[in-house]
Amino acid sequence: MALPKGRQSKARGRKRRTHYKAASVPTTSCPQCSQTKMSHRACPSCGYYKGRPVLSTTD
């Protein structure tokens, strides 16, 4: 198996990782209140998920 002859510098390793970027979070609009929410999660503003209330939003 091949082994590296010398240590790679921090800059060289970081240059290689410049394309590893975090993907943006997919958002959709809530069918109940039309606010933006994350996919497959309960709406933080109205508390509905798949047409049912699952979170209580009364403060």
C-alpha positions in Angstrom: 0.0 0.0 0.0 1.3 3.5 -0.9 2.3 5.8 2.0 2.8 9.5 1.8 6.5 10.6 1.9 5.8 13.8 3.7 3.2 15.5 5.7 0.7 17.7 3.9 0.4 21.2 5.0 -2.8 22.5 6.6 -3.4 24.8 3.6 -3.1 22.0 1.1 -5.7 19.9 3.0 -8.0 22.8 3.3 -7.7 23.6 -0.4 -8.9 20.1 -1.1 -11.9 20.5 1.1 -13.1 23.8 -0.4 -15.9 22.0 -2.3 -17.4 20.3 0.8 -20.2 22.6 1.4 -23.3 22.2 3.5 -26.5 21.8 1.5 -29.3 24.4 2.1 -32.2 23.3 4.2 -35.3 22.4 2.0 -38.2 24.5 3.0 -41.9 24.4 1.9 -44.9 26.5 2.7 -47.4 25.3 5.3 -50.8 24.4 3.8 -52.6 25.7 7.0 -50.9 29.1 7.5 -48.7 29.6 4.4 -45.6 30.2 6.5 -42.3 28.6 5.5 -41.3 25.5 7.4 -38.8 22.7 7.1 -39.9 19.6 5.1 -41.3 16.7 7.1 -41.5 18.8 10.3 -44.4 20.4 12.2 -45.0 24.0 11.4 -43.5 26.2 14.2 -46.1 29.0 13.7 -49.4 27.0 13.7 -48.3 23.6 15.0 -49.9 21.5 12.3 -48.3 18.5 10.5 -50.1 16.6 7.8 -53.4 18.4 8.5 -53.5 17.7 12.2 -52.5 19.8 15.2 -49.4 18.2 16.9 -47.9 21.1 18.7 -49.7 23.5 21.0 -48.8 27.1 20.0 -50.7 28.9 22.8 -48.3 30.9 25.0 
